[in-house]
Protein backbone atom coordinates (compact mmCIF):
# COMPACT_ATOMS: atom_id res chain seq x y z
CA UNK A 1 0.00 0.00 0.00
CA UNK A 2 1.38 3.42 -0.97
CA UNK A 3 2.14 5.89 1.79
CA UNK A 4 -0.38 8.67 2.26
CA UNK A 5 0.90 12.09 1.19
CA UNK A 6 -0.60 15.28 2.46
CA UNK A 7 0.49 18.85 2.96
CA UNK A 8 1.12 19.77 6.54
CA UNK A 9 2.23 23.10 7.92
CA UNK A 10 5.71 22.87 9.38
CA UNK A 11 6.89 25.32 11.99
CA UNK A 12 8.35 27.74 9.43
CA UNK A 13 5.23 27.52 7.20
CA UNK A 14 2.95 28.15 10.15
CA UNK A 15 5.09 31.14 11.16
CA UNK A 16 4.85 32.55 7.62
CA UNK A 17 1.06 32.39 7.78
CA UNK A 18 0.60 34.61 10.82
CA UNK A 19 -2.17 37.23 10.53
CA UNK A 20 -1.50 40.88 9.80
CA UNK A 21 -1.27 42.79 13.06
CA UNK A 22 -4.65 44.11 14.11
CA UNK A 23 -6.56 41.99 11.59
CA UNK A 24 -8.59 40.46 14.42
CA UNK A 25 -8.62 37.03 12.78
CA UNK A 26 -7.56 33.87 14.56
CA UNK A 27 -5.15 32.58 11.92
CA UNK A 28 -3.38 29.84 13.82
CA UNK A 29 -4.90 27.54 11.18
CA UNK A 30 -6.22 29.83 8.42
CA UNK A 31 -8.85 28.31 6.15
CA UNK A 32 -8.13 30.67 3.25
CA UNK A 33 -4.69 31.75 2.04
CA UNK A 34 -3.61 34.61 -0.18
CA UNK A 35 -1.73 33.88 -3.40
CA UNK A 36 1.61 34.60 -1.71
CA UNK A 37 0.78 32.36 1.28
CA UNK A 38 -0.49 29.54 -0.96
CA UNK A 39 2.61 29.77 -3.16
CA UNK A 40 4.83 29.58 -0.07
CA UNK A 41 2.98 26.54 1.20
CA UNK A 42 3.31 24.77 -2.16
CA UNK A 43 6.89 26.00 -2.68
CA UNK A 44 5.87 27.71 -5.94
CA UNK A 45 6.21 31.23 -7.21
CA UNK A 46 3.14 33.41 -6.74
CA UNK A 47 3.44 34.16 -10.46
CA UNK A 48 3.06 30.42 -11.19
CA UNK A 49 -0.28 30.39 -9.37
CA UNK A 50 -1.35 33.54 -11.22
CA UNK A 51 -0.54 31.90 -14.58
CA UNK A 52 -2.36 28.73 -13.59
CA UNK A 53 -5.48 30.76 -12.78
CA UNK A 54 -5.49 31.99 -16.39
CA UNK A 55 -4.25 28.90 -18.22
CA UNK A 56 -5.69 26.21 -15.95
CA UNK A 57 -4.05 23.27 -14.27
CA UNK A 58 -3.59 24.85 -10.85
CA UNK A 59 -5.45 24.52 -7.57
CA UNK A 60 -9.03 25.75 -7.29
CA UNK A 61 -9.34 29.35 -6.09
CA UNK A 62 -12.06 31.65 -4.86
CA UNK A 63 -12.78 35.30 -5.50
CA UNK A 64 -14.12 37.50 -2.73
CA UNK A 65 -14.71 40.72 -4.60
CA UNK A 66 -11.37 41.53 -6.19
CA UNK A 67 -9.45 39.35 -3.74
CA UNK A 68 -8.25 35.89 -4.78
CA UNK A 69 -7.86 33.28 -2.04
CA UNK A 70 -7.15 29.58 -1.89
CA UNK A 71 -8.84 27.20 0.54
CA UNK A 72 -6.32 25.08 2.41
CA UNK A 73 -8.40 21.97 1.62
CA UNK A 74 -8.25 22.78 -2.13
CA UNK A 75 -4.47 23.19 -1.99
CA UNK A 76 -4.10 19.83 -0.26
CA UNK A 77 -6.44 18.14 -2.75
CA UNK A 78 -4.52 19.62 -5.71
CA UNK A 79 -1.17 18.52 -4.26
CA UNK A 80 -2.53 15.03 -3.61
CA UNK A 81 -3.88 14.81 -7.18
CA UNK A 82 -0.39 15.63 -8.48
CA UNK A 83 1.34 12.76 -6.71
CA UNK A 84 3.24 10.23 -8.81
CA UNK A 85 5.38 7.20 -8.05
CA UNK A 86 7.41 7.30 -11.26
CA UNK A 87 7.63 9.21 -14.52
CA UNK A 88 5.81 6.44 -16.38
CA UNK A 89 2.67 6.78 -14.22
CA UNK A 90 -0.47 7.59 -16.23
CA UNK A 91 -1.09 11.31 -16.27
CA UNK A 92 2.48 12.28 -15.40
CA UNK A 93 3.37 13.61 -18.83
CA UNK A 94 0.01 15.21 -19.65
CA UNK A 95 -0.44 18.93 -19.29
CA UNK A 96 -3.64 20.50 -18.00
CA UNK A 97 -2.89 23.89 -19.53
CA UNK A 98 -2.06 25.28 -22.93
CA UNK A 99 0.78 27.74 -23.43
Beta strands, then each sheet from edge to edge (+ up, - down):
strand 1: 32-33
strand 2: 62-64
strand 3: 67-71
sheet 1: 1+ 3- 2+
end
